[in-house]
Amino acid sequence: MDIKHLKKKSFTSMAIILLGSSIAGAGGYNLISNVLSAQPAQANNISDHNGYWNINDFGARANDPNFDNAKVFNQLISKAGKQGGTIYIPTGTYYVKSPITIDRSYISIVGDNSGLRSGIDPEDAKSQAGGGGAQIVLSSGITGFKIRGDNARLSGVTFKGFQIKGQGNNGFGIKGETDTDGVTIADMVINNVGMGVELKGADAASIHDNWIAETQSCVKLSGSSQQANIANNSMGGQPKGVTLDLENPDRYTISGNNFYPDGSAVINLYNPVHGTITGNTISSYYNGVINMLPNSRGNLGNSNVISSNVISVEDWKKNPAGKDSKWGILHIEGYTNRIDGNSIIANNAPENYSGVLIMKGDNNRLDGNSIGLGGVRSNAKVIMNGSANNNKVTDTVDNSEFDNGGNNSNSNK
C-alpha cells in the first residue's frame, strides 16, 4: 500500500466532507458534485467523458515545435459519433504541421483563452512574451482546420477561445471546403495567415467577437450564403487582400465591427440581396472601401441597407488593386439599395475623387449622409453614371456637389 497516496486521498476526501458539512444546509453536497463535474476532464482523470476530450489526454504535446498535433485532433474527430463532441485545448502552444480535418457535424474546438497575441510584432518581456492561453501554430502555407463533408452538408461546427497563428502570411486558418450550416467562429485570434477564414456555401454562419488581422485577407464567404452574421470583430487585411469578401450573400448582417487598414478593399459584396451593413467603424488608406458588385454571372444585388457607419480614408494612397480616383469610397452596382446616415470622410483626397458612385442600377436612395472630401471638386461627392436611372439623393449634398450623369431621372434634394 502506498501510504503517501493514501494520506493524500484521505486529506482530499476529508476536505470535501468538511466543505460539504459547512454548506449542507444550502445543498452543499449537490454543489460540490456540480463543481467537480464541471471541471475539465484532466482534473478528474477522465479521458473520455460525455463527448468532451482534452487533447493532452490523448498525446498532444505543448511547446514542442517538432511534434505534429494534427494527428491528435484528427483521432478525436474520428472518435466522435452522430452527437459530435467538444475538443478542449488547454493553455500552451501546439504546433500543427498538417491539416486538421472536420468531416462530421457538431464538432466544437474550444480553447483556454485566445490570448490576443500578435503574429508579427517583435516579442519583448513587457508585452509579447506569454500573453495568452491556447495557441495553434501552423507550419507555413498549410490549412489549419478544414471543414469537409464528403456526402452531406455539415452542421454545428464551432471554433471558440483560442489563437490560430500562421508563419509567413500564407495558408488558411479555417477553410470550409464543402457546404455548411451554422458554423460559429467566436472569441478567436487568427493572424499571420494568407486567409483567416473562408467558408464555402455557408448558411447561418456566425463570425463574431474575433480579432482577425495581420493576414492577406480576413474573411471570405464563397459560392453563396444565407443569413450570415458578422458582428463585433476587429479585422484588417493587407494591400494584396480584402478584409471581408462575400459572394451572393442573402439576408446577411455586418454590424458593430471595427475594420482597419490595410486591405485594398474593406468590404466586397457580389450580388448581395436583402442585407445590412450597419454601425461599423471602417478605416482605409484607399478608395473602394465598400464595393457592391455583380457576381460572376453578371447579376446585380438589390434591397441592401448601408446605414450609420463611420467610413474614413485616413490618408489617401493609390489603390493597390488599380481603382482610379473616380471609383468612389462607396461604389454601388445594384438596385433599390439604401445608403442612410453614414459619415464618409477622406483626408488629402485628390481632384476628381468620388465619395459615392452609383455605377449601375436603378432606384437607389441616399439620405442623411455626411460626406467630407477635402481638396476635391465640389461635384465629386455623389456621382451617378448616366445609365443608372431614378436614383434619389436627399439631405446629403448640395446641388453643386451632385452629378446626375446627364440623366435627369437621377435627382438631388
MARRO-869883 format. One record per residue (C-alpha): x, y, z; residue in one letter; residue number from 1. Coordinates in pm, 1 decimal, decimal comma. Each point is the difference from the previous one (the first is absolute). Layout:
<recs>
[[X Y Z] A NUM] ...
</recs>
This chain:
<recs>
[[0,0 0,0 0,0] M 1] [[125,7 347,2 -89,8] D 2] [[-26,4 192,4 327,9] I 3] [[72,5 335,4 -164,5] K 4] [[-277,7 -54,4 -251,2] H 5] [[-237,1 -111,4 275,2] L 6] [[71,7 310,1 205,6] K 7] [[-54,4 226,1 -299,5] K 8] [[-326,3 -170,5 -87,3] K 9] [[-120,5 11,1 362,4] S 10] [[83,6 368,7 31,0] F 11] [[-189,0 81,4 -320,8] T 12] [[-301,1 -203,3 110,7] S 13] [[1,5 165,1 342,1] M 14] [[15,5 347,4 -162,0] A 15] [[-303,2 -80,0 -212,1] I 16] [[-187,6 -141,3 301,4] I 17] [[75,8 308,1 208,0] L 18] [[-98,3 232,9 -284,1] L 19] [[-319,4 -195,6 -54,8] G 20] [[-81,3 9,4 370,8] S 21] [[46,1 376,0 16,8] S 22] [[-250,4 64,6 -279,2] I 23] [[-221,1 -306,5 27,7] A 24] [[-295,7 207,8 100,7] G 25] [[20,5 180,0 -333,4] A 26] [[30,1 -316,4 -205,7] G 27] [[375,9 -23,0 46,9] G 28] [[49,8 -356,9 -123,2] Y 29] [[-183,9 74,7 -323,6] N 30] [[207,1 314,7 -43,1] L 31] [[325,4 -193,4 40,9] I 32] [[-118,0 -261,7 -246,0] S 33] [[-85,8 266,6 -255,3] N 34] [[333,3 178,4 43,1] V 35] [[198,3 -321,2 -44,5] L 36] [[-195,7 -107,3 -304,3] S 37] [[54,1 341,5 -160,3] A 38] [[380,1 -25,2 16,2] Q 39] [[203,7 -77,1 -313,4] P 40] [[38,5 -370,1 -65,4] A 41] [[364,2 -21,0 101,8] Q 42] [[-80,9 136,6 348,9] A 43] [[-204,7 -312,1 72,7] N 44] [[227,9 -243,7 -182,9] N 45] [[-275,3 -58,5 -254,7] I 46] [[132,4 -37,3 -351,9] S 47] [[-332,9 -47,9 -174,6] D 48] [[-313,8 135,0 163,2] H 49] [[-328,4 88,4 -169,8] N 50] [[163,3 106,6 -324,8] G 51] [[254,6 231,9 164,6] Y 52] [[365,2 -64,4 -78,8] W 53] [[311,0 175,9 122,6] N 54] [[270,0 -25,8 -267,1] I 55] [[268,2 -49,1 265,6] N 56] [[-172,1 -321,1 111,1] D 57] [[50,1 -139,5 -349,1] F 58] [[365,5 75,6 -58,9] G 59] [[13,1 365,5 -104,0] A 60] [[324,9 176,3 76,4] R 61] [[14,5 365,3 92,4] A 62] [[303,1 212,9 -84,2] N 63] [[163,6 -266,0 -218,8] D 64] [[63,6 144,6 -349,3] P 65] [[105,0 -341,4 -133,6] N 66] [[-330,5 -173,1 79,8] F 67] [[-304,5 9,6 -229,7] D 68] [[-307,0 30,3 221,5] N 69] [[-234,8 -33,1 -298,2] A 70] [[-2,9 -377,7 39,1] K 71] [[-140,3 33,9 353,4] V 72] [[-283,0 226,0 -115,7] F 73] [[-80,2 -226,5 -294,8] N 74] [[-9,9 -305,9 228,7] Q 75] [[-251,6 170,7 229,7] L 76] [[-216,1 124,0 -287,4] I 77] [[-14,5 -353,0 -140,3] S 78] [[-104,4 -117,4 348,1] K 79] [[-305,7 225,3 5,7] A 80] [[-336,4 -156,5 -80,2] G 81] [[-319,6 151,5 -134,7] K 82] [[-29,9 223,8 306,2] Q 83] [[341,1 155,2 -65,6] G 84] [[214,1 116,9 289,0] G 85] [[223,5 269,1 146,8] T 86] [[377,1 -1,8 -36,8] I 87] [[170,0 209,9 266,8] Y 88] [[336,8 176,3 -51,6] I 89] [[168,3 88,1 330,7] P 90] [[243,8 285,1 44,2] T 91] [[311,9 -55,0 -207,9] G 92] [[145,6 32,9 -348,9] T 93] [[-92,4 -295,7 -220,7] Y 94] [[174,0 -36,1 -335,2] Y 95] [[-195,3 -130,8 -297,2] V 96] [[182,0 -114,9 -314,4] K 97] [[-289,6 -150,6 -199,3] S 98] [[-371,8 80,5 -31,4] P 99] [[-250,5 -81,5 271,9] I 100] [[-304,6 -129,9 -187,1] T 101] [[-351,7 32,2 141,1] I 102] [[-209,6 -242,8 -201,8] D 103] [[-310,6 -28,8 220,7] R 104] [[-256,4 224,8 164,3] S 105] [[-20,7 141,8 352,3] Y 106] [[373,3 18,9 65,4] I 107] [[114,5 280,1 231,8] S 108] [[364,1 102,0 33,5] I 109] [[25,5 202,2 321,2] V 110] [[311,5 157,2 147,5] G 111] [[116,7 137,8 329,7] D 112] [[10,4 378,1 -80,4] N 113] [[84,3 135,0 -344,4] S 114] [[276,2 219,8 140,6] G 115] [[7,3 282,6 -260,9] L 116] [[362,4 -62,1 -90,5] R 117] [[137,9 179,3 -304,8] S 118] [[140,6 -214,5 -276,6] G 119] [[245,8 255,1 -138,2] I 120] [[89,2 247,2 272,8] D 121] [[340,0 -59,6 158,9] P 122] [[-4,0 -173,9 333,5] E 123] [[112,2 176,2 312,1] D 124] [[-22,0 -79,6 367,2] A 125] [[-257,7 268,3 70,1] K 126] [[-273,1 -78,1 -252,3] S 127] [[59,6 -293,9 -232,4] Q 128] [[139,2 -282,6 209,5] A 129] [[-274,2 -240,8 108,9] G 130] [[-308,0 210,9 -41,1] G 131] [[-270,3 -257,2 -24,2] G 132] [[-127,6 -351,2 26,6] G 133] [[-56,2 -253,4 -276,8] A 134] [[191,0 60,1 -320,0] Q 135] [[14,4 -205,3 -320,5] I 136] [[309,8 79,0 -206,5] V 137] [[-20,1 -108,4 -364,3] L 138] [[288,2 -96,3 -223,3] S 139] [[42,9 241,1 -288,9] S 140] [[-256,0 -29,7 -278,6] G 141] [[-228,0 -267,8 144,4] I 142] [[-370,1 10,2 85,7] T 143] [[-49,7 -24,1 374,8] G 144] [[-359,4 -125,1 13,5] F 145] [[-184,8 -144,5 -299,5] K 146] [[-377,6 -48,3 9,5] I 147] [[-91,0 -261,7 -256,7] R 148] [[-308,9 -217,0 -18,8] G 149] [[37,3 -242,5 -288,6] D 150] [[-362,0 -118,1 -10,4] N 151] [[-210,9 267,2 174,0] A 152] [[-2,8 354,9 131,4] R 153] [[164,3 31,6 338,8] L 154] [[-178,2 178,7 282,9] S 155] [[84,4 153,8 334,1] G 156] [[379,2 22,1 -22,9] V 157] [[141,4 243,5 258,5] T 158] [[337,9 162,8 61,4] F 159] [[36,1 201,0 320,0] K 160] [[255,4 148,5 234,6] G 161] [[343,6 -71,0 -148,4] F 162] [[254,8 144,0 -240,3] Q 163] [[96,3 -123,8 -344,8] I 164] [[335,8 144,8 -96,9] K 165] [[161,3 -58,4 -337,7] G 166] [[355,8 40,8 -114,3] Q 167] [[77,0 201,5 -311,1] G 168] [[-338,3 166,8 -61,3] N 169] [[-126,5 -285,5 -220,1] N 170] [[-225,1 -303,5 23,6] G 171] [[-342,5 -5,5 169,7] F 172] [[-107,0 19,5 361,2] G 173] [[-343,6 -160,5 -49,3] I 174] [[-122,5 -117,5 -340,9] K 175] [[-343,2 -141,6 -77,0] G 176] [[38,4 -206,8 -314,2] E 177] [[-361,1 -123,1 -21,5] T 178] [[-339,0 147,8 89,9] D 179] [[-84,2 56,3 365,9] T 180] [[-276,9 112,4 233,4] D 181] [[54,2 189,9 321,6] G 182] [[378,1 28,9 20,1] V 183] [[92,9 221,0 297,7] T 184] [[335,5 173,9 40,6] I 185] [[15,1 204,6 320,4] A 186] [[257,9 149,9 236,2] D 187] [[284,4 -106,9 -227,8] M 188] [[330,8 156,6 -98,0] V 189] [[108,7 -88,0 -354,4] I 190] [[310,6 164,4 -140,7] N 191] [[304,2 -28,6 -225,2] N 192] [[-178,3 -222,6 -255,6] V 193] [[-94,7 65,4 -361,3] G 194] [[-375,8 -33,9 65,1] M 195] [[-141,3 3,7 349,5] G 196] [[-334,8 -168,8 -72,8] V 197] [[-154,6 -122,4 -324,6] E 198] [[-332,2 -183,8 7,1] L 199] [[-164,0 -141,4 -311,5] K 200] [[-379,2 -8,3 -26,5] G 201] [[-35,6 99,7 364,4] A 202] [[-356,7 51,2 120,5] D 203] [[-63,7 160,8 340,3] A 204] [[371,8 49,7 65,5] A 205] [[73,7 209,8 309,3] S 206] [[340,4 169,7 18,0] I 207] [[13,2 227,3 302,2] H 208] [[227,6 151,2 265,5] D 209] [[322,8 -101,4 -171,9] N 210] [[329,1 169,4 -80,6] W 211] [[97,1 -100,9 -355,3] I 212] [[290,7 204,6 -128,6] A 213] [[360,9 -2,0 -120,7] E 214] [[-134,1 -217,1 -283,5] T 215] [[-15,6 56,9 -374,4] Q 216] [[-379,8 -35,0 15,6] S 217] [[-220,0 -50,4 304,9] C 218] [[-340,0 -158,1 -76,5] V 219] [[-152,0 -132,7 -321,1] K 220] [[-337,2 -167,8 -47,7] L 221] [[28,3 -155,8 -344,8] S 222] [[-260,0 -147,1 -231,3] G 223] [[-308,7 128,1 179,8] S 224] [[-130,6 36,4 351,1] S 225] [[-320,8 70,4 186,8] Q 226] [[-50,8 176,0 333,4] Q 227] [[367,5 58,8 75,0] A 228] [[66,9 202,9 313,1] N 229] [[335,2 181,7 16,7] I 230] [[6,0 212,0 313,5] A 231] [[227,7 169,8 253,0] N 232] [[326,0 -110,0 -159,4] N 233] [[326,4 186,2 -43,3] S 234] [[138,6 -69,3 -348,3] M 235] [[264,4 136,7 -233,0] G 236] [[136,2 -145,8 -322,2] G 237] [[317,9 79,1 -192,4] Q 238] [[37,3 196,6 -328,5] P 239] [[-15,3 -312,6 -218,2] K 240] [[-313,5 -124,9 177,0] G 241] [[-355,8 86,3 100,9] V 242] [[-114,9 27,9 358,8] T 243] [[-353,5 -139,0 -54,6] L 244] [[-116,9 -164,7 -321,0] D 245] [[-352,6 -142,6 -49,5] L 246] [[-125,4 -174,5 -314,0] E 247] [[-377,8 -12,0 -57,3] N 248] [[-92,0 69,8 363,5] P 249] [[-373,2 -5,3 81,0] D 250] [[-143,5 156,5 320,5] R 251] [[340,2 65,6 152,5] Y 252] [[90,4 231,9 289,1] T 253] [[331,4 183,7 36,8] I 254] [[-14,6 204,1 319,4] S 255] [[206,2 149,2 279,7] G 256] [[336,1 -88,4 -154,6] N 257] [[320,2 200,5 3,7] N 258] [[164,4 -32,2 -342,2] F 259] [[341,0 159,1 -35,5] Y 260] [[271,5 29,3 -268,9] P 261] [[170,1 -135,1 -207,3] D 262] [[-215,4 -208,6 -239,0] G 263] [[-41,8 127,2 -355,9] S 264] [[-376,3 -26,9 68,0] A 265] [[-172,6 -21,4 336,0] V 266] [[-332,3 -155,4 -103,4] I 267] [[-70,2 -160,7 -337,9] N 268] [[-354,7 -122,9 -63,2] L 269] [[-82,5 -192,6 -317,5] Y 270] [[-372,8 -12,2 -81,4] N 271] [[-110,1 70,8 359,0] P 272] [[-370,9 -25,6 80,6] V 273] [[-203,6 122,5 300,0] H 274] [[296,1 66,7 229,6] G 275] [[115,5 271,2 238,8] T 276] [[333,3 167,8 68,5] I 277] [[-62,5 205,6 309,9] T 278] [[179,8 159,5 293,7] G 279] [[354,3 -83,4 -110,9] N 280] [[315,9 207,4 33,3] T 281] [[185,1 -37,4 -329,2] I 282] [[344,8 140,5 -77,9] S 283] [[214,9 -33,7 -310,1] S 284] [[286,0 158,8 -191,1] Y 285] [[-173,5 -44,5 -336,2] Y 286] [[-319,8 71,3 -188,6] N 287] [[-231,5 -295,6 -62,9] G 288] [[-71,1 -46,4 368,6] V 289] [[-340,9 -164,8 -59,1] I 290] [[-64,0 -148,8 -343,0] N 291] [[-334,6 -142,3 -109,8] M 292] [[76,9 -192,3 -318,6] L 293] [[-152,0 -249,7 -245,6] P 294] [[73,0 -368,5 49,3] N 295] [[180,7 -219,1 -252,4] S 296] [[-324,3 -33,7 -201,2] R 297] [[-53,3 375,3 -14,4] G 298] [[-289,4 0,4 249,8] N 299] [[-45,0 320,1 200,4] L 300] [[-117,6 -2,4 360,3] G 301] [[-295,0 188,1 141,4] N 302] [[-175,9 124,3 313,6] S 303] [[301,9 42,2 227,9] N 304] [[49,6 262,2 272,0] V 305] [[326,7 180,4 79,1] I 306] [[-79,0 203,6 309,4] S 307] [[156,9 185,1 294,7] S 308] [[361,1 -85,3 -77,4] N 309] [[308,5 216,4 50,1] V 310] [[203,2 -43,3 -319,3] I 311] [[335,8 172,2 -30,8] S 312] [[289,9 2,0 -240,2] V 313] [[268,8 87,8 250,8] E 314] [[268,9 115,4 -241,5] D 315] [[-71,1 -46,6 -368,6] W 316] [[239,9 -229,4 -182,8] K 317] [[-10,0 -151,3 -347,5] K 318] [[-224,7 -306,7 4,8] N 319] [[213,1 -316,9 -35,6] P 320] [[-280,3 -168,7 -197,8] A 321] [[9,1 276,1 -264,0] G 322] [[-326,5 181,2 82,5] K 323] [[24,9 354,9 -131,7] D 324] [[-96,9 312,8 192,5] S 325] [[-356,3 0,6 -140,6] K 326] [[-78,0 -351,4 120,6] W 327] [[-154,8 134,7 320,1] G 328] [[43,3 -64,2 368,7] I 329] [[-333,0 -180,5 -37,9] L 330] [[-40,2 -163,8 -340,3] H 331] [[-354,8 -123,7 -65,6] I 332] [[-121,6 -228,6 -277,7] E 333] [[-347,4 -118,4 93,5] G 334] [[-369,1 81,7 37,8] Y 335] [[-225,5 143,6 271,7] T 336] [[276,6 36,5 257,7] N 337] [[-5,3 254,7 282,5] R 338] [[304,1 194,1 123,1] I 339] [[-106,6 192,1 309,9] D 340] [[157,7 191,1 286,0] G 341] [[364,6 -76,1 -72,9] N 342] [[296,7 223,8 73,6] S 343] [[239,4 -23,1 -296,4] I 344] [[336,2 174,0 29,8] I 345] [[313,9 14,5 -215,2] A 346] [[320,1 173,1 101,9] N 347] [[234,4 141,4 -266,9] N 348] [[-228,7 -111,6 -282,6] A 349] [[109,6 95,6 -353,9] P 350] [[-201,0 188,5 -261,7] E 351] [[-282,3 -201,2 -163,0] N 352] [[-22,3 -230,2 299,8] Y 353] [[-352,0 -143,3 40,0] S 354] [[-178,4 -51,1 330,9] G 355] [[-290,8 -221,4 -115,0] V 356] [[-23,8 -129,9 -355,5] L 357] [[-319,8 -167,4 -122,2] I 358] [[154,8 -179,2 -294,6] M 359] [[-289,9 -229,5 -92,4] K 360] [[-354,9 -57,1 117,1] G 361] [[-327,4 181,5 51,5] D 362] [[-205,4 130,0 291,7] N 363] [[280,8 29,7 251,9] N 364] [[-49,1 249,4 284,3] R 365] [[254,0 211,0 191,2] L 366] [[-129,5 190,8 300,3] D 367] [[152,8 191,2 289,3] G 368] [[364,1 -79,9 -69,8] N 369] [[289,1 228,6 90,0] S 370] [[273,4 -0,7 -263,2] I 371] [[319,2 197,0 56,8] G 372] [[260,5 -18,3 -275,8] L 373] [[273,1 253,2 55,2] G 374] [[165,5 149,8 -307,4] G 375] [[-223,5 -143,9 -276,5] V 376] [[-231,6 166,9 -248,1] R 377] [[-339,0 61,0 156,2] S 378] [[-208,8 -218,8 -231,5] N 379] [[204,9 -310,9 86,0] A 380] [[-184,7 -86,2 318,3] K 381] [[-282,4 -199,1 -164,4] V 382] [[17,0 -107,5 -364,7] I 383] [[-249,6 -197,0 -209,9] M 384] [[94,6 -184,9 -313,9] N 385] [[-231,2 110,2 -280,6] G 386] [[-122,4 -358,0 -55,5] S 387] [[-132,1 -18,7 358,1] A 388] [[-361,4 118,1 36,1] N 389] [[-230,2 150,4 259,6] N 390] [[256,3 21,4 278,7] N 391] [[-87,2 254,3 270,8] K 392] [[222,0 195,4 239,4] V 393] [[-144,4 194,7 294,3] T 394] [[155,1 195,3 287,0] D 395] [[349,9 -104,4 -99,3] T 396] [[167,6 248,7 -238,6] V 397] [[-70,0 335,5 -164,7] D 398] [[-95,2 6,6 -366,7] N 399] [[347,1 134,0 -77,6] S 400] [[143,8 -319,3 151,0] E 401] [[-222,2 -236,1 -200,5] F 402] [[49,5 -141,2 -350,7] D 403] [[-299,9 -176,2 -152,4] N 404] [[199,0 -140,6 -293,1] G 405] [[-209,3 201,5 -244,1] G 406] [[-307,3 -202,4 92,2] N 407] [[-275,6 214,6 150,7] N 408] [[-175,0 -300,2 153,1] S 409] [[280,8 9,9 257,3] N 410] [[-74,6 281,2 245,7] S 411] [[131,5 178,1 307,4] N 412] [[-212,0 188,6 255,6] K 413] 
</recs>
